[in-house]
Amino acid sequence: MASYKYLAIDEKGRRLRGTAEADNLDMLDARLGQRRLTLIRAREQKGRGAIRLRHKVGRRDLIQFCFQMEQMINAGVGLLEALQDFREFLEPGTMRDVVANVAEKIEAGETFSQSLAAFPAVFPELFVNLVRAGEQSGELGKVMAHLTESLKWQDEMIARTRKALGYPLFVSAVVMAVMAFMLVYVVPQVTGFIVSMGGALPWHTRLLIAVSNGVVAWWPWLLGLPAVGLAGARFVLKRNERARKWFDGFKLRLWIVGPVLQKIVMARFAHYFSLLFHSGLPVLDCIDLCVGVVGNRFVAASLERAKLRITQGETVSDALAGSGLFPKLVIRLLKVGERTGDLGSALGSVNYFYQRDVDEAIGRMQAMIEPALNIVIGAVMGWVMISVLGPVYDMISKVRF
């Protein structure tokens, strides 16, 4: 099938733009007619295959999609009818185009997972594999419910992390801007007056003058070098696997932030491992898919080694214990699950453990960062004030009236 970019109007006369797949323009016109749209013009996109989306589909849209599919499937509504009803519920846009094309592919004989796989930018491999497992087990509604909860969990975790880091980053940016203004404009004028008055200056005032002169003289380099260094680092990390693995391991060893990042990565692994296992996928397939979603090459390499040890006959708990990433409590829970033959419940407990641990770790990090940042800000501002006002006060105190 070819991919077409089209312009159409609906029953209310609104102009709608979108993309759709069809063998020819007649088929495109017929498919749009089924959606109560009248084709105005269409242009075949260069290249064949997956549709190029105009805008990114957000996580909230996916949550709504999964929730609606779960409700309709559990209510006994057919999958094709559920998709068509959901498409009518959506406002014109990228998500509506995606749902419409998924419905058309199912109508043409493809499975739900095959139809979703045509849109990797919207439905990642993990999402598609879970849906495929739900189709094979006959528990598609249950899988969609799991996906809804999973996406909500991701959204909440991202929101909490942004909240924890938002205030420190904002305050840091404001302080840096104020410091730059003082060092470039205020300090040179005040220190120029102090130097002209003569007399010995304390070391902290001389240091402030030296820093101010350095900023004024070298500000293009101070602005340019970090930007160039950051761009260069991103280039290297993107193309060098060893550098990316080293950097991801280094992030996990950072003071305060590293342990929190490790807990977040482990929480992501535990969450998806539990979700995949409950969907009926084999353990090795679960680990293989989790390797691609943990978001850390160092952890992914450790999971690959654990997977290899499982293929050689070790238990899941022993293989994960050998990675050195999991605390003893988690390994103990997995061992109990293996002994009782209820690994699914054990994975659920591990998932709950990490979710609670991440919540507490983010709270502790936020509680530590804010006071530390206030101390640093106070120390810097105190240094500037003492260095500027101290000599002025000394000179005024020596003046005899």
N, C-alpha and C positions, 0 to 999 in steps of 0.2 A: 504493500500500500504506500501511496505517496502522502506526504504531509502538506496540508493546505492552510494558508493564512486567509481568513475570510472576513467579510463585512456583511452583516445581516441586520434585519429589523425584526422586532418581536411584535406581538399583537397590539401593543400600546404605541407602536411607532418609534420605540427607542432603538438607536443604532448600537449594535453590539459587534465588537471585534473579538476574534478568537482564533484558535487553531484546531484542526480536526484531521483525521486520517480517512482516506477514501481511495478507491481505485481510480476514479475519474470525477469530473465535475457533476455528472448526473447523479452518481452515488452520494456525493457530498450534498447536493441539493435535496435528495430524498431524506438523508439523515437529519439535515437541519429542519426539514419539514416535519419530521416526527417530533422534533422539539418545539414545534410551533414557531419556527423562525423562517423568514423569507430571505433567501440568498440575494445579495446585491452584486457582489463581485468576490472573486477568490483568486489567489495566486499561489502556485506550487512553490514550496520552499526548496532551496537548494539542498541536495542530498536527500536520501530517504532514510527512514527509521523513526527513531523516537521524536516526539513533538518537542520543539523548543519553546519553553515556557517564557512568557513575557515578564512575569513577576514571580518572586519567590513565595512559596506557600508557607505560612507561619505555623508554629507549633499549635497555636490555639485553633487554627483551622483543622489540623489533623485530629486534635482532641474532639472537636465537634463531629468530624467525620466518623471516628471510631465509636463515639457514644451513640450516634444516630443509627449506625449499622448494627451495633449491639442490641439496641432497643427493638428495631424492626425485625431482626433475625430471630430474637427470642420470642417475639410476638407472633411468629409464624409467617411473616411476610416474605415472599420470594426475593432472592438476592437482586435480580434484575429490576423488579418492581421497587425494591427499597432504594436502589441507586437512582432510579428515575424520579421517585418522590423527593429524595434528598436534593437532587439537581434543581428541581423546581423551587425548593426552599431557599437555595443560595442566591445571592445577588450576582449580577454579571461580573465575571472576573476569572482569574486563573484557576481557582479551585472548582468553579462551575465547569470550566472547559475540561479539566482533568476528569471529574466525575462523569461528565457526558461521554468522554472518549472511553473510559473504563466500561461504562454500560454498553457502548457500541461494540467493544471487543467481546464482552460476554455474550451479547446477542449474536455475534458472528461465530461463537463456538468455543472461545477460549475460557479457561478457568479464571476465577477471581484473582488468584495469585499471579497467573501469567499476565493478566490485564494490568495489575498494579506494577509488575516488573518493567513495563514499558515506560514508566515514569520514575527512574532512579533518583531524580532530583527531589521528588516529593516523597516517595516510599522507598527508604533504603533497603539494603539486602536483608537486614535483620527483620524488618517489618514484613517483607515478602515471605521470608522463611517461616515466620510465625503463622501467617495466614495459610501458607501451604500445609503446615502441620495441623492447623485447625480443620482444613478441608479433608485431610486424610483421616483424621480421628473422628470427624463428625461433630466437633465441638467448636465450630466457627464463632458462634455467639459468645462462648466463654473466652475464646482467644481475643475477640474484639474488646471484651470487658477488661482483660488483662492489659491490652494495649492502651486502653483509655487511662487506666490507673498508672501505667508506666509513664505515659506522656505527661500526666498531671504531676507525677513525682519529679520528673525532669524539670518541668516548668517551675515548680515550687523551689527546687534546689538551686536553680539558676537565679531565681528572684532573691533567695536568701543570701546567696554569695554576692550578688550585686549590691544588696543592701549593706552587707558587712564591709565591702570594699568601697562603696560609693562615697561615704562621708570622708574617710581618710584621703582618698584620691582628690576629692573636691577641695578639702582644706589644704592639702599639699600644693595643689595648683595655685590656689589663692596666695599662699605664703610665698611660693617661688616668684610669683608675679610682683608681690610687694617688695620682696628682697631685691629683685632685679631693678625695680624702680629706685629703691634707696641707694643701691650700690652704684648705679649709673648716673643718677641725677642729684640726689640729696647729699650723700656722703661726700662727693668731691667738693661741693660748695662749702659745706660745714668744715671739713678738714682743711680746705684751703685757707679758711679764716683762722683756724687753730694754728696751722703752721706759720702763718704770717705774724702771729703774735709772739713767736719764739718760745723758748723754754723746752724742757725735756718732755717727751711724750711717753706714756706707759707702753709696754709691749703689746697689749691688746689693741691699743689705738693704732700703733704702727702696723700691726697685722691687718686691721680693717682697711687702712689706707692702701696697703699692698694688694689686698684682695680686690678693692674697688678699682685700683689702677689696672689690675690684670683683666677684670671684667670689661672695663671700658676699651682697653687696647685689643683684647682678643675675643670680643663678643661674636664676630662672625664664625670663628673656629669653635667657640663654645656651643653655638647653635648648630653648626654644620656637622661637626664630628660625631655627635651622638646620633644624628639622623642617618649619616652615611654608615656608621657602625651598626646601627639597627638594621638598615637595609641589607648590608653585607651579611650580617648574622642570619637574617631570614633567608637569604639566597643560599647560604651554605647549608643551613638546617633543612631546607626544602629538597636539596639535591644530594646531600651526603647522609647516608643512613647511619653510619657510625657516629657522626656528629650529633644527629638528632637523638640517637639512643643515649649518648653521654649527657646531653642537655636535659633530657627527660629524667634521667637518674639524678642529675644535679638538683633539679627542681624539688625532688622528693627529700633532699637533704638540707634544704634551706631552713634557717632558724624561724620558728613560729609557723611560717607558711607551709614548709615542707610536709610536716606531719598531717596538716589539714588536707593538703592536696592528695597525699597518699590515701587518706580515709575516703575522700571523694571518689578517687579512682577505684578503690576496692568496693565502695558502695555501688558504683556503676556496674562493676563485674558481678557482684553478688545479686543485684537486682535482675540483670539480664540472664544470668545463669539460672536463677530460680524460675524466671518467666519462661525460658526456653525449655527447661526440664519438665515443668508442669504442662507444657504444650505437647509433650510426647516425643521430643527429639532425643536421640541418643546422647550420652554424656560427651563423647568426643566431638560430635557436631556442635553441642552447646559451647564447649570451650573454644572450638575453632571460630564460631561466630562471635564470641565475646572478645577474642583477640582483636577483632577489627573495630570494636566500639569502646574499648577502655580509654582511648585517647592518649596513651602514653607508650612509647616504643620500648622503654625499659621494662615496664610491667608486661607488655605484650610478649617480649622475648622470654620472660620468666614463665608465662603461661604456655608458651610453645614448648618449653622444656618439660613442664608438667604434663602436657599432653603426650609427649614422647614417652615419658615414664609410665603413663597409664597404658599406652599401647604395648609396653613391655611387661605388663602384668601387675603393676602396683595399683593400690586402691586410690581413689580420688583424694582421700584425706592425706595419705602419705605423700602423694605427688605434690599436692598443694603445700604441705608442710615443708617440703624440700625447697620450695621457691623462696622461703624466708620472708614472705610478704604478709602472711596471715598470723594473727595472734593465736595463742594456745587455746583460748576459749572457742574460737571459730573452728579450729582443727578438731577440738573435742566434740563439738556439736556434729560435725560431719562424720566422725568415727561412730558416734552413737547412732546416727541415721543409717550408716552402712550396716551396723550390726543388727539393727532391728528391721532392716529391709524397708525403711521409710525415709529414703534420702530426700524425697520431695519436701517433707515436713521440716527436715533439718535445714535444707536450703532456704525455706521460708523463714526459719528462725535466724539464720545468718543474715538474710536480707533485712529483717527487722532490726537486728543488732547494729548493722552498719548504718541504717537510716537514723537510728537514735544517736549513734556515735558521731555522725556527720553533723547533725543538729547541734549537739553539745560542743563539738570542736569549733564550728563556725561561731557559736555564741562566745566561747572562750577567746577565740582569736579577736573578735570584735571588741570584747572587754579589755584585751591587752593592747590592741593597736591604738585605740583612742587616747588612753592616758599617756602611752609612750609618745604619741605624736604631739600631744599637748606639752609634754616635757621638752621635746626637741624644739618646738616652736618657741616656747618660753625662753629656753637657753639661747637660741639664736637672736631673738629680739632683745633679750637682756644684754647680750654681748654688744650689739649695735648701740643700744642706748647708753650703756656704761662707757663704751669707747668714745662716743661723741660728746655726751654731756659731762663725763668726768673731767676731762681737761678744761672745758669751758668753766665748770664750777671752780676748779683750782685757780684759774686765772682771775675770776671775779673775786674769789676770796682774798687774793693778794693785792687787789686794788685798794688804796687808801683814800678815803674821801676827806 
